[in-house]
């Protein structure tokens, strides 16, 4: 797999919850960090995502907002 995204984090699926159209997938990338993603139910099915399966969290953002407490 080759992607233009530079933030590709390998981990293990720890949770898959499907909804009416979209689902929530949680990937444990180690060190106590869990990445959560909302993707379509079709994508969950096509990728055969289930607990325990290895998967990648691929993060590509054209904008990143930064905030501070007042």
GUVEXNU-452730 format. One record per atom (N, C-alpha, C): residue in three letters; atom name; residue number from 1; x negated, y negated, z negated. Coordinates in nm, 2 decimals, always signed. Example, Ala and Ser with C-alpha at 12.3 -4.5 7.8 and 13.67 -1.06 7.14 Angstrom:
! GUVEXNU-452730
NODE  r  a  k  east  north  up
NODE  ALA  N  1  -1.32  +0.57  -0.78
NODE  ALA  CA  1  -1.23  +0.45  -0.78
NODE  ALA  C  1  -1.32  +0.33  -0.78
NODE  SER  N  2  -1.28  +0.22  -0.71
NODE  SER  CA  2  -1.37  +0.11  -0.71
NODE  SER  C  2  -1.29  +0.00  -0.79
This chain:
! GUVEXNU-452730
NODE  r  a  k  east  north  up
NODE  UNK  N  1  -0.08  +0.12  +0.00
NODE  UNK  CA  1  +0.00  +0.00  +0.00
NODE  UNK  C  1  -0.09  -0.12  +0.00
NODE  UNK  N  2  -0.07  -0.21  +0.10
NODE  UNK  CA  2  -0.14  -0.34  +0.10
NODE  UNK  C  2  -0.04  -0.45  +0.10
NODE  UNK  N  3  -0.06  -0.55  +0.01
NODE  UNK  CA  3  +0.03  -0.66  +0.00
NODE  UNK  C  3  -0.05  -0.79  -0.01
NODE  UNK  N  4  +0.02  -0.90  +0.03
NODE  UNK  CA  4  -0.05  -1.03  +0.02
NODE  UNK  C  4  -0.04  -1.08  -0.13
NODE  UNK  N  5  +0.05  -1.03  -0.21
NODE  UNK  CA  5  +0.06  -1.07  -0.35
NODE  UNK  C  5  -0.07  -1.03  -0.42
NODE  UNK  N  6  -0.12  -1.12  -0.51
NODE  UNK  CA  6  -0.24  -1.09  -0.58
NODE  UNK  C  6  -0.21  -1.03  -0.72
NODE  UNK  N  7  -0.09  -1.04  -0.77
NODE  UNK  CA  7  -0.05  -0.99  -0.90
NODE  UNK  C  7  +0.02  -0.86  -0.88
NODE  UNK  N  8  -0.05  -0.75  -0.87
NODE  UNK  CA  8  +0.01  -0.62  -0.86
NODE  UNK  C  8  -0.03  -0.54  -0.98
NODE  UNK  N  9  +0.06  -0.51  -1.06
NODE  UNK  CA  9  +0.04  -0.45  -1.19
NODE  UNK  C  9  +0.10  -0.31  -1.20
NODE  UNK  N  10  +0.01  -0.21  -1.21
NODE  UNK  CA  10  +0.05  -0.07  -1.22
NODE  UNK  C  10  +0.10  -0.03  -1.36
NODE  UNK  N  11  +0.21  +0.04  -1.37
NODE  UNK  CA  11  +0.26  +0.08  -1.50
NODE  UNK  C  11  +0.36  +0.20  -1.49
NODE  UNK  N  12  +0.43  +0.22  -1.59
NODE  UNK  CA  12  +0.52  +0.33  -1.60
NODE  UNK  C  12  +0.66  +0.28  -1.63
NODE  UNK  N  13  +0.76  +0.32  -1.55
NODE  UNK  CA  13  +0.90  +0.28  -1.57
NODE  UNK  C  13  +0.95  +0.33  -1.71
NODE  UNK  N  14  +1.00  +0.24  -1.79
NODE  UNK  CA  14  +1.05  +0.28  -1.92
NODE  UNK  C  14  +1.20  +0.27  -1.93
NODE  UNK  N  15  +1.26  +0.20  -1.84
NODE  UNK  CA  15  +1.40  +0.18  -1.84
NODE  UNK  C  15  +1.46  +0.14  -1.71
NODE  UNK  N  16  +1.57  +0.20  -1.67
NODE  UNK  CA  16  +1.64  +0.17  -1.55
NODE  UNK  C  16  +1.79  +0.16  -1.59
NODE  UNK  N  17  +1.85  +0.04  -1.57
NODE  UNK  CA  17  +1.99  +0.02  -1.60
NODE  UNK  C  17  +2.06  -0.04  -1.47
NODE  UNK  N  18  +2.15  +0.03  -1.42
NODE  UNK  CA  18  +2.22  -0.01  -1.30
NODE  UNK  C  18  +2.35  -0.09  -1.33
NODE  UNK  N  19  +2.38  -0.19  -1.26
NODE  UNK  CA  19  +2.51  -0.26  -1.27
NODE  UNK  C  19  +2.59  -0.24  -1.15
NODE  UNK  N  20  +2.68  -0.34  -1.13
NODE  UNK  CA  20  +2.77  -0.33  -1.01
NODE  UNK  C  20  +2.70  -0.34  -0.88
NODE  UNK  N  21  +2.60  -0.43  -0.87
NODE  UNK  CA  21  +2.52  -0.46  -0.75
NODE  UNK  C  21  +2.37  -0.45  -0.77
NODE  UNK  N  22  +2.33  -0.50  -0.88
NODE  UNK  CA  22  +2.19  -0.51  -0.92
NODE  UNK  C  22  +2.16  -0.43  -1.04
NODE  UNK  N  23  +2.03  -0.39  -1.06
NODE  UNK  CA  23  +1.99  -0.32  -1.18
NODE  UNK  C  23  +1.87  -0.39  -1.25
NODE  UNK  N  24  +1.84  -0.35  -1.37
NODE  UNK  CA  24  +1.73  -0.40  -1.44
NODE  UNK  C  24  +1.63  -0.29  -1.46
NODE  UNK  N  25  +1.51  -0.31  -1.41
NODE  UNK  CA  25  +1.40  -0.21  -1.42
NODE  UNK  C  25  +1.29  -0.27  -1.51
NODE  UNK  N  26  +1.25  -0.19  -1.61
NODE  UNK  CA  26  +1.14  -0.23  -1.70
NODE  UNK  C  26  +1.02  -0.14  -1.68
NODE  UNK  N  27  +0.90  -0.21  -1.66
NODE  UNK  CA  27  +0.78  -0.13  -1.64
NODE  UNK  C  27  +0.68  -0.17  -1.74
NODE  UNK  N  28  +0.63  -0.07  -1.81
NODE  UNK  CA  28  +0.53  -0.09  -1.92
NODE  UNK  C  28  +0.39  -0.09  -1.85
NODE  UNK  N  29  +0.32  -0.20  -1.85
NODE  UNK  CA  29  +0.19  -0.21  -1.79
NODE  UNK  C  29  +0.07  -0.20  -1.89
NODE  UNK  N  30  +0.11  -0.16  -2.01
NODE  UNK  CA  30  +0.00  -0.14  -2.11
NODE  UNK  C  30  -0.02  -0.26  -2.20
NODE  UNK  N  31  -0.08  -0.24  -2.31
NODE  UNK  CA  31  -0.11  -0.34  -2.40
NODE  UNK  C  31  +0.01  -0.41  -2.47
NODE  UNK  N  32  +0.12  -0.33  -2.47
NODE  UNK  CA  32  +0.24  -0.38  -2.53
NODE  UNK  C  32  +0.32  -0.48  -2.44
NODE  UNK  N  33  +0.28  -0.48  -2.31
NODE  UNK  CA  33  +0.35  -0.57  -2.21
NODE  UNK  C  33  +0.44  -0.50  -2.12
NODE  UNK  N  34  +0.57  -0.54  -2.12
NODE  UNK  CA  34  +0.67  -0.48  -2.04
NODE  UNK  C  34  +0.72  -0.59  -1.94
NODE  UNK  N  35  +0.71  -0.56  -1.81
NODE  UNK  CA  35  +0.76  -0.64  -1.71
NODE  UNK  C  35  +0.90  -0.60  -1.67
NODE  UNK  N  36  +0.99  -0.70  -1.67
NODE  UNK  CA  36  +1.13  -0.67  -1.64
NODE  UNK  C  36  +1.17  -0.74  -1.50
NODE  UNK  N  37  +1.24  -0.66  -1.42
NODE  UNK  CA  37  +1.28  -0.71  -1.29
NODE  UNK  C  37  +1.42  -0.67  -1.26
NODE  UNK  N  38  +1.49  -0.77  -1.19
NODE  UNK  CA  38  +1.63  -0.74  -1.14
NODE  UNK  C  38  +1.62  -0.72  -0.99
NODE  UNK  N  39  +1.66  -0.59  -0.96
NODE  UNK  CA  39  +1.65  -0.56  -0.81
NODE  UNK  C  39  +1.78  -0.49  -0.78
NODE  UNK  N  40  +1.81  -0.47  -0.65
NODE  UNK  CA  40  +1.94  -0.41  -0.61
NODE  UNK  C  40  +1.94  -0.27  -0.64
NODE  UNK  N  41  +2.06  -0.22  -0.66
NODE  UNK  CA  41  +2.08  -0.08  -0.69
NODE  UNK  C  41  +2.03  +0.01  -0.57
NODE  UNK  N  42  +2.04  -0.05  -0.45
NODE  UNK  CA  42  +1.99  +0.02  -0.33
NODE  UNK  C  42  +1.84  +0.04  -0.34
NODE  UNK  N  43  +1.77  -0.06  -0.38
NODE  UNK  CA  43  +1.62  -0.05  -0.40
NODE  UNK  C  43  +1.59  +0.05  -0.51
NODE  UNK  N  44  +1.66  +0.05  -0.61
NODE  UNK  CA  44  +1.64  +0.15  -0.72
NODE  UNK  C  44  +1.65  +0.29  -0.66
NODE  UNK  N  45  +1.75  +0.31  -0.58
NODE  UNK  CA  45  +1.78  +0.44  -0.52
NODE  UNK  C  45  +1.67  +0.48  -0.42
NODE  UNK  N  46  +1.64  +0.38  -0.33
NODE  UNK  CA  46  +1.53  +0.41  -0.22
NODE  UNK  C  46  +1.40  +0.44  -0.28
NODE  UNK  N  47  +1.36  +0.37  -0.39
NODE  UNK  CA  47  +1.23  +0.39  -0.46
NODE  UNK  C  47  +1.24  +0.51  -0.56
NODE  UNK  N  48  +1.35  +0.57  -0.57
NODE  UNK  CA  48  +1.37  +0.68  -0.67
NODE  UNK  C  48  +1.32  +0.65  -0.81
NODE  UNK  N  49  +1.35  +0.53  -0.85
NODE  UNK  CA  49  +1.30  +0.48  -0.98
NODE  UNK  C  49  +1.38  +0.55  -1.10
NODE  UNK  N  50  +1.30  +0.60  -1.19
NODE  UNK  CA  50  +1.35  +0.67  -1.31
NODE  UNK  C  50  +1.25  +0.66  -1.42
NODE  UNK  N  51  +1.29  +0.67  -1.54
NODE  UNK  CA  51  +1.20  +0.67  -1.66
NODE  UNK  C  51  +1.09  +0.77  -1.64
NODE  UNK  N  52  +0.97  +0.72  -1.67
NODE  UNK  CA  52  +0.85  +0.80  -1.66
NODE  UNK  C  52  +0.77  +0.80  -1.53
NODE  UNK  N  53  +0.84  +0.74  -1.42
NODE  UNK  CA  53  +0.77  +0.74  -1.29
NODE  UNK  C  53  +0.68  +0.62  -1.29
NODE  UNK  N  54  +0.56  +0.64  -1.23
NODE  UNK  CA  54  +0.47  +0.53  -1.21
NODE  UNK  C  54  +0.52  +0.44  -1.10
NODE  UNK  N  55  +0.50  +0.31  -1.12
NODE  UNK  CA  55  +0.55  +0.21  -1.03
NODE  UNK  C  55  +0.46  +0.08  -1.04
NODE  UNK  N  56  +0.47  -0.01  -0.95
NODE  UNK  CA  56  +0.40  -0.14  -0.95
NODE  UNK  C  56  +0.50  -0.25  -0.97
NODE  UNK  N  57  +0.46  -0.35  -1.06
NODE  UNK  CA  57  +0.53  -0.47  -1.07
NODE  UNK  C  57  +0.45  -0.57  -0.98
NODE  UNK  N  58  +0.51  -0.62  -0.87
NODE  UNK  CA  58  +0.44  -0.70  -0.78
NODE  UNK  C  58  +0.50  -0.84  -0.79
NODE  UNK  N  59  +0.41  -0.94  -0.83
NODE  UNK  CA  59  +0.46  -1.07  -0.86
NODE  UNK  C  59  +0.40  -1.17  -0.76
NODE  UNK  N  60  +0.48  -1.24  -0.69
NODE  UNK  CA  60  +0.43  -1.34  -0.60
NODE  UNK  C  60  +0.52  -1.47  -0.62
NODE  UNK  N  61  +0.47  -1.57  -0.66
NODE  UNK  CA  61  +0.54  -1.70  -0.68
NODE  UNK  C  61  +0.48  -1.81  -0.61
NODE  UNK  N  62  +0.56  -1.89  -0.54
NODE  UNK  CA  62  +0.51  -2.01  -0.47
NODE  UNK  C  62  +0.51  -2.13  -0.56
NODE  UNK  N  63  +0.58  -2.12  -0.67
NODE  UNK  CA  63  +0.59  -2.23  -0.77
NODE  UNK  C  63  +0.59  -2.17  -0.91
NODE  UNK  N  64  +0.51  -2.23  -1.00
NODE  UNK  CA  64  +0.51  -2.19  -1.14
NODE  UNK  C  64  +0.53  -2.31  -1.22
NODE  UNK  N  65  +0.64  -2.31  -1.30
NODE  UNK  CA  65  +0.67  -2.42  -1.39
NODE  UNK  C  65  +0.60  -2.41  -1.52
NODE  UNK  N  66  +0.56  -2.52  -1.58
NODE  UNK  CA  66  +0.50  -2.52  -1.71
NODE  UNK  C  66  +0.57  -2.62  -1.80
NODE  UNK  N  67  +0.60  -2.58  -1.92
NODE  UNK  CA  67  +0.67  -2.66  -2.02
NODE  UNK  C  67  +0.60  -2.66  -2.15
NODE  UNK  N  68  +0.63  -2.76  -2.23
NODE  UNK  CA  68  +0.58  -2.76  -2.37
NODE  UNK  C  68  +0.69  -2.81  -2.46
NODE  UNK  N  69  +0.68  -2.77  -2.59
NODE  UNK  CA  69  +0.78  -2.82  -2.69
NODE  UNK  C  69  +0.76  -2.97  -2.71
NODE  UNK  N  70  +0.86  -3.04  -2.74
NODE  UNK  CA  70  +0.86  -3.18  -2.77
NODE  UNK  C  70  +0.82  -3.21  -2.91
